[in-house]
């Protein structure tokens, strides 16, 4: 019974303390401190009681303040949420961080964040600015913008220039980009944690924190070997060879592998121009890709650079013709004239030196090279000629091509099938032996 009375009294005391205002508890604690600070005001026997009372009232004041703070937190959060004009949801998989070296030696760091933006207001929302808060990068801000997708089209634009606003209570994809001339103090590895602030057209800023992947710098493109100076070549035959090869290089830059061409070399079928002798060979499943032309006489191989070299070659003496061929073979080295290796092989084929051309190409040209496709272009040329101009090849030349393909780590464009088709066609056309 006594225990119950004591518990009831304690409960009542706590309820009384709970209802005591914070200002009263604070005032009592401060009053105790003031009384103790005045000399002679409190007798020595009473000082411990005043100190104890001051400590108790001080602890109660602190506890009361903490309780009031916790009571207010939900209210503050609710008020903050009501003030939020928009909400950001990051898409880390589509966001990235990259750095690139500029011509002046400086480093440009770019951060691109893909987001979904929800307009929480009853008015159209326009996003105006983006800031990279962390990691901090000291340097010039080269570019920054926030683009939002149009409502009914997959077109992105800014609020200032394109008028792309987010309608009330609607969510749209957005892209925020920041480019800074500088680098962070610590080089990021595979991913980096970023903190980005995005402001609307009324100055309200919302912050989002997430991790994005770091894109590795593109590999440095090796410099192209310098071209020889034609004026420094003393041998007339070699000089003309170098001049025409450099002219073919210019043609290949304009009409090369990226557009399905081979420089100046093209076919005319029944007078109709075709760009690139190997254009049709890109589809391995095409039945005609494995076949040969039924009417090769209607197919004419054309190249103004080839015609110029052949006209020059016909005027040379036997000794000069040897130097002419040697100049071509020497330039099948996988260096400056690698992009036009197909043209060198074609000229050597026309002057009866295909075997040497193929041997030099197989030993000197890089295999699997996908920058200018030097060796692959030579194969594409042979493929087109075997399809449309197969009478130009003797049986010995067919054998040399087959040997050239053996062990080659390149796409063969169905050349073996064409070789078999040509040999079969020649068996049907061969005269019957006399009995």
Residue pairs with C-beta under 8 A, 6 or more apart in sequence:
17 60
20 60
20 64
22 61
22 64
22 65
22 68
25 57
25 60
25 61
25 64
26 57
26 61
28 53
28 54
28 57
29 54
29 55
29 57
29 58
29 60
29 61
31 54
32 50
32 51
32 53
32 54
32 57
33 54
35 41
35 42
35 50
36 42
36 47
36 50
36 51
36 54
42 50
84 120
84 206
85 119
85 120
85 121
85 125
85 200
85 202
85 204
85 206
86 117
86 118
86 119
86 120
86 121
86 125
86 127
86 166
86 200
86 204
86 206
87 117
87 118
87 120
87 206
88 115
88 116
88 117
88 198
88 206
88 208
89 115
89 116
89 117
89 118
89 208
90 113
90 114
90 115
90 208
90 210
91 114
91 115
91 116
92 210
92 211
92 212
92 213
93 213
94 114
95 111
95 112
95 113
95 114
95 210
95 212
95 213
96 111
96 112
96 212
96 213
96 214
96 215
97 109
97 110
97 111
97 112
97 188
97 192
97 194
97 212
97 213
97 214
97 215
98 109
98 110
98 112
98 214
98 215
98 217
99 107
99 108
99 109
99 110
99 183
99 217
100 107
100 108
100 110
100 217
100 218
101 107
101 217
102 108
106 181
107 181
107 182
107 183
108 142
108 179
108 180
108 181
109 137
109 139
109 179
109 180
109 181
109 182
109 183
109 184
110 177
110 178
110 179
110 180
111 132
111 177
111 178
111 194
111 196
111 212
112 175
112 176
112 177
113 130
113 175
113 176
113 177
113 194
113 196
113 208
113 210
113 212
114 173
114 174
114 175
115 173
115 174
115 175
115 176
115 198
115 208
116 171
116 172
116 173
116 174
117 125
117 127
117 148
117 166
117 171
117 172
117 173
117 174
117 198
118 170
118 171
119 125
119 166
119 167
119 168
119 169
119 170
119 171
120 169
121 168
121 169
122 168
122 169
123 168
124 165
124 166
124 167
124 168
125 165
125 166
125 168
125 200
125 201
126 159
126 160
126 164
126 165
126 166
126 200
126 201
127 146
127 148
127 158
127 159
127 166
127 174
127 198
127 199
127 200
127 201
128 146
128 159
128 160
128 199
128 200
128 201
129 144
129 146
129 198
129 199
130 144
130 145
130 146
130 176
130 177
130 178
130 196
130 197
130 198
130 199
131 144
131 178
131 196
131 197
131 198
131 199
131 205
132 178
132 180
132 194
132 195
132 196
133 195
133 196
133 197
133 207
134 193
134 194
134 195
134 209
135 184
135 185
135 186
135 188
135 192
135 193
135 194
136 184
137 180
137 182
137 183
137 184
138 182
139 180
139 181
139 182
139 183
140 180
140 181
140 182
141 178
141 179
141 180
141 181
142 179
142 180
142 181
143 177
143 178
143 179
144 177
144 178
144 179
145 158
145 176
145 177
146 158
146 159
146 174
146 175
146 176
146 177
146 198
147 156
147 157
147 158
147 162
147 164
147 174
147 175
147 176
147 177
148 156
148 157
148 158
148 159
148 164
148 165
148 166
148 172
148 173
148 174
149 155
149 156
149 164
149 172
149 173
149 174
150 156
150 157
150 164
151 167
151 170
151 172
156 164
156 174
156 175
157 163
157 164
158 164
159 165
159 201
166 172
176 196
176 198
178 196
188 214
189 214
190 213
190 214
191 211
191 212
191 213
191 214
192 211
192 212
192 214
193 209
193 210
193 211
194 209
194 210
194 211
194 212
195 207
195 208
195 209
196 207
196 208
196 209
197 205
197 206
197 207
198 205
198 206
198 207
198 208
199 205
199 206
200 206
224 336
225 335
225 336
226 336
227 246
227 249
227 336
228 242
228 336
230 239
230 242
230 243
230 246
233 239
233 242
235 323
235 327
236 320
237 316
237 320
237 321
237 323
237 324
237 327
238 323
238 324
238 326
238 327
240 309
240 312
241 309
241 324
241 327
241 328
241 331
242 327
242 331
244 305
244 308
244 309
245 331
245 337
245 340
245 343
245 344
247 305
248 263
248 264
248 305
248 340
248 343
249 263
249 337
249 339
249 340
251 263
251 264
251 305
252 261
252 262
252 263
252 339
252 340
253 339
255 261
255 262
255 263
255 264
255 275
255 276
256 262
256 263
256 339
256 372
257 372
257 373
257 376
257 377
259 275
260 275
260 276
260 279
260 282
261 275
261 276
261 279
262 276
262 277
262 278
262 342
262 343
262 377
262 380
262 381
263 303
263 305
263 340
263 342
263 343
264 303
264 304
264 305
264 306
264 343
265 276
265 277
265 301
265 302
265 303
265 306
265 342
265 343
265 346
265 381
266 273
266 274
266 275
266 276
266 277
266 302
266 303
267 273
267 274
267 276
267 277
267 299
267 300
267 301
267 302
267 384
267 388
268 274
268 299
268 300
268 302
269 298
269 299
269 300
269 388
270 298
276 380
276 384
277 301
277 380
277 381
277 383
277 384
277 385
277 388
278 380
278 381
278 383
278 384
278 413
279 384
280 286
280 288
280 289
280 384
280 387
281 289
281 380
281 383
281 384
281 387
281 413
281 414
283 289
284 414
289 413
289 414
290 414
290 417
290 418
290 421
291 387
291 418
291 421
292 386
292 387
292 390
292 418
292 421
292 422
292 425
293 299
293 387
293 388
293 389
293 390
296 388
296 389
296 390
296 391
299 388
299 389
301 385
301 388
301 389
303 343
303 346
305 343
306 343
306 346
306 347
306 350
309 347
310 347
310 350
310 351
313 321
313 324
313 351
316 324
321 351
324 351
325 348
325 351
325 353
325 356
328 344
328 347
328 348
328 353
328 357
329 348
329 353
329 356
329 357
329 360
331 337
331 344
332 341
332 344
332 345
332 357
332 360
332 361
332 364
332 365
333 364
334 341
334 364
334 365
334 366
334 374
337 344
338 365
338 366
338 369
338 372
338 374
339 372
339 374
339 377
341 361
341 365
341 374
341 375
341 377
341 378
342 377
342 378
342 380
342 381
344 357
345 354
345 357
345 358
345 361
345 378
345 381
345 382
346 381
348 354
348 356
348 357
349 357
349 385
349 392
349 397
354 397
354 400
354 401
355 397
355 400
358 400
358 401
358 403
358 404
359 404
361 375
361 378
361 404
362 404
362 408
365 374
365 375
365 378
366 374
366 375
367 375
367 408
367 409
367 410
368 409
368 410
369 375
369 376
373 380
375 408
375 410
376 410
376 411
379 410
379 411
379 412
379 413
379 415
380 413
382 401
382 413
382 415
383 413
383 414
383 415
383 418
385 392
385 393
386 393
386 401
386 415
386 418
386 419
386 422
387 418
390 418
390 422
390 425
393 401
393 422
395 423
395 426
398 419
398 422
398 423
401 415
401 419
402 416
402 419
405 412
405 415
405 416
